[in-house]
Amino acid sequence: MLKISMSGYYSYLRGKETKNKAEEKYREKIREIFDEGRGTYGVDRVCGLLRKRGSTASYDRVKGMMQEMGLFSIHRSVCNWGQTYTIDRKVPVWVISTAGLS
């Protein structure tokens, strides 16, 4: 059996409850910022916005919480290969056009 005073044990429990409440508020802030960006904000931007709004934000802490909540940024990529690449799309056009200059 551990030698811990009753008051110390109950103090620990009270501190744990307040820590859980504070962590839940922090998660709500992360979710709110992520939703503002419609799912396109990554960890860097969420950290930056948390700091701008007055919260302390650690990259690793925010990253871990976002992973636990299942929040991953999604970027819609648009590729327009028509003007910058050759037909085989392996070598950029500028490489072919400048190859004969040397």
N, C-alpha and C positions, 0 to 999 in steps of 0.2 A: 504494500500500500504506500502511496506517495504521501510525503509529509507536507501538506499544503493547508494553510488556514482556510476556514470557511469564507471569511471575508475576501481573501485573495481569489478564491474560486469564483465567487459570485461577481467580483469585480471583472474577472476575465470574461465571464459570460456576458456582462453588460457591454463590455468593449467589443466583443465579437458581434453583438447585435447591431451596434452603431456602425461598425465597419461594414457589415453586410448591407445596411441601408445606404451608406455612402457609396458603396460599389454599385448598387442597383441604380442610384441616381446617375452615376457616371456612365453606366451602360445605356441609360435612357438618352443622355446627351449624345453619345456616340450614334445611337440609332437615329436620333433627330437630325443630326448633321448628315448622316449617310442618306437618309430619305430626302433631304433637301437637294442633294446632288443626283437624285433619281438613280442611285446605284452606280454612279460613275466615280465617286470619290474613293480614293485609296487611303491607305494608312497615313501617308505623308500629309495629304490635304486635311484629313480628319484631325490629325495632331495639330496642324497649324491653326485650324479654326477653333479648336478647343483652347489653345493658348491665347488666341486673339480675344476669346470670350472670357478670359480670366481663370481658366482651370489649368492646373499643372498637367502636362501630358507627356508621358514617356512613350517613345516609339514602340518599344517592346511590349509595354502594358496594353496599349491600344491595339496592337497587332494581335496579341493573344486573345483579348476580349472580342475582337471582330471575328476571329476564327471560331471561338466558342459559340458566338451568336450566328455563325454561318453567313457573315457579310463579306462578300467578295466583289470588288469593283469589276464592272463589265464595260468594255470599250467597244464601240461600234467602229470597225475599221473599214475604210473605203479605199480601195485600190484602183488607181487609174494607170494601168500599165501602158496605155496606148502611145503616149508621146515620149516616154523616157526609156523604153526598153525595145530591143530588137524583137523580131518574131520569135526567136527561140527563148527569149526572156532570161538569158543567162548573163549577158554582157550589156551594160548600159550603152546607150547610143553615143554619149560623149567619149567613151573609151575608144570606140571604133573610129569616130571622126578625128580624134587626136592621135591615133596610133601612127598614121602616115606622116605626121609633122616632124618627127624626130630623125 
